[in-house]
Amino acid sequence: MQQLPEQRRIYDQWVSLHAEGLLRYASRLVGNPSVAEDLVQETFLQAWQGRAEFSKITQPKAWLFKILFRQSVAYFRTVKRCDTLNVEDLETLGSEDPSQSHLEEAEFLQACLDRLPLAYRQVLLLVVMQQISTQEAADILEVPLGTVLNRLHRGRNKLKEIYLQGLADSSVDPL
């Protein structure tokens, strides 16, 4: 068994490496930065509570995303999701001072993501945004690999359809 200082070092390393990606995923998944922060905090709390298992974990990123996935499932079971648009975290745009057009683009993309069925959104966010392998996504979501591949394919097609329909209905310039 690892000693507490070693467990703390590992935990701190995992937090510094994965907190941003977990928060980005959770924000896009639930559409509410405040709820996303709570889910990520709960994820890290559960990770710390499982610190005795740290030495057995070979893929910490996948393990943390699996915990976050379970947290999000619990959230969606207990709270009716509001369909309001709430885009406060623009770090993914790579701009500290986003222009109005970047803000509109980010809101438009978030609105497109929000219209996707949850199963498609989960897979797209994990595989495309977080660059997690499809096999790891299958493990995190606790579904067969074929299901992930199917959801990824259908999710991309549906997102494209929503995006193009939104362009036709709005004045937002394509990216």
C-alpha positions in Angstrom: 0.0 0.0 0.0 1.2 3.5 -0.9 1.9 6.0 1.8 -0.3 9.1 2.1 2.4 11.5 0.8 2.9 9.4 -2.4 -0.9 9.2 -2.9 -1.1 12.9 -2.5 1.6 13.5 -5.1 -0.2 11.2 -7.5 -3.5 12.8 -6.8 -2.1 16.3 -7.3 -0.5 15.3 -10.6 -3.8 13.9 -11.8 -5.7 17.0 -10.8 -3.2 19.2 -12.6 -3.2 17.0 -15.8 -6.9 16.3 -16.1 -9.0 19.0 -14.3 -9.2 21.3 -17.3 -10.3 18.5 -19.7 -12.8 17.1 -17.2 -14.3 20.6 -16.7 -14.5 21.3 -20.4 -16.3 17.9 -21.0 -18.7 18.4 -18.1 -19.5 22.0 -19.1 -20.4 20.9 -22.7 -22.3 17.9 -21.4 -24.5 19.7 -18.9 -24.5 23.2 -20.4 -24.0 24.9 -17.1 -20.5 25.8 -15.8 -21.6 25.9 -12.2 -23.0 22.4 -12.3 -20.0 21.2 -14.3 -17.6 22.5 -11.6 -19.7 20.6 -8.9 -19.5 17.4 -11.0 -15.7 17.7 -11.4 -15.3 18.4 -7.7 -17.3 15.3 -6.9 -15.2 13.4 -9.4 -12.0 14.4 -7.6 -13.5 13.7 -4.2 -14.4 10.2 -5.3 -11.0 9.8 -6.8 -9.4 10.8 -3.5 -11.6 8.4 -1.6 -10.4 5.6 -3.9 -6.7 6.5 -3.3 -5.9 3.1 -2.0 -6.4 1.8 -5.6 -4.0 4.4 -7.2 -1.2 1.9 -7.8 -3.6 -0.4 -9.7 -4.8 2.4 -12.1 -3.1 2.2 -15.4 -5.2 4.8 -17.3 -6.0 7.6 -14.8 -7.6 9.8 -17.5 -10.1 7.1 -18.5 -10.7 6.3 -14.8 -11.4 9.9 -13.9 -13.7 10.3 -17.0 -15.6 7.2 -15.9 -16.2 8.7 -12.5 -17.3 11.9 -14.1 -19.6 10.0 -16.4 -21.3 8.3 -13.4 -21.6 11.7 -11.7 -23.3 13.1 -14.8 -25.7 10.1 -15.1 -26.7 10.8 -11.5 -27.2 14.5 -12.2 -29.4 13.8 -15.3 -31.5 11.4 -13.2 -32.2 13.8 -10.5 -32.5 17.1 -12.3 -34.5 18.0 -15.3 -32.1 19.5 -17.8 -32.9 23.1 -18.7 -32.6 23.8 -22.4 -31.3 27.3 -21.9 -28.0 28.3 -23.5 -25.3 29.1 -20.9 -21.8 29.6 -22.4 -19.5 31.2 -20.0 -16.3 29.1 -20.5 -14.7 30.2 -23.7 -11.2 28.8 -23.0 -11.7 26.2 -25.7 -11.6 29.0 -28.3 -8.0 29.8 -27.3 -8.7 33.5 -26.8 -8.4 35.3 -23.5 -10.3 38.3 -24.9 -12.9 36.8 -27.3 -14.4 39.2 -29.9 -18.2 39.4 -30.3 -18.0 37.1 -33.4 -16.1 34.4 -31.3 -18.8 34.7 -28.6 -21.5 34.2 -31.2 -19.7 31.3 -32.8 -19.2 29.6 -29.4 -22.9 30.1 -28.5 -23.9 28.8 -31.8 -21.8 25.7 -31.5 -22.9 25.1 -27.9 -26.5 25.4 -29.1 -25.9 22.8 -31.8 -24.3 20.5 -29.2 -27.2 21.0 -26.9 -29.6 19.8 -29.5 -27.8 16.5 -29.9 -29.2 13.5 -28.0 -27.2 13.0 -24.8 -25.8 9.6 -26.0 -24.3 11.2 -29.1 -23.1 14.3 -27.2 -21.3 12.1 -24.7 -19.4 10.2 -27.3 -18.5 13.2 -29.4 -17.2 15.2 -26.4 -15.1 12.2 -25.2 -13.6 11.2 -28.6 -13.4 14.4 -30.5 -13.0 17.1 -27.8 -11.1 15.1 -25.2 -9.2 12.9 -27.7 -10.0 9.7 -25.8 -9.8 6.6 -27.9 -13.0 4.9 -28.9 -12.2 1.9 -26.8 -11.6 4.1 -23.7 -14.9 5.9 -24.4 -16.6 2.5 -24.5 -15.1 1.6 -21.2 -16.1 5.0 -19.6 -19.6 4.8 -21.0 -19.9 1.1 -20.2 -21.1 0.2 -23.7 -19.7 -2.0 -26.4 -17.1 -0.5 -28.8 -19.5 -0.9 -31.7 -22.1 1.2 -29.9 -19.5 4.0 -29.5 -18.5 3.8 -33.1 -22.2 3.9 -34.2 -22.9 6.9 -31.9 -19.8 8.7 -33.1 -20.8 8.3 -36.7 -24.5 9.2 -36.1 -23.6 12.0 -33.8 -21.2 13.6 -36.3 -23.9 13.4 -39.0 -26.6 14.8 -36.7 -24.3 17.6 -35.5 -23.5 18.5 -39.2 -27.3 18.5 -40.0 -28.1 20.7 -37.0 -25.2 23.0 -37.8 -26.1 23.5 -41.4 -29.8 24.0 -40.5 -28.7 26.6 -37.9 -26.6 28.4 -40.5 -29.6 28.5 -42.9 -31.8 29.9 -40.1 -29.3 32.5 -38.7 -26.9 35.1 -39.6 -23.9 33.4 -38.0 -21.0 33.0 -40.4 -19.6 29.4 -40.8 -16.4 28.7 -39.0 
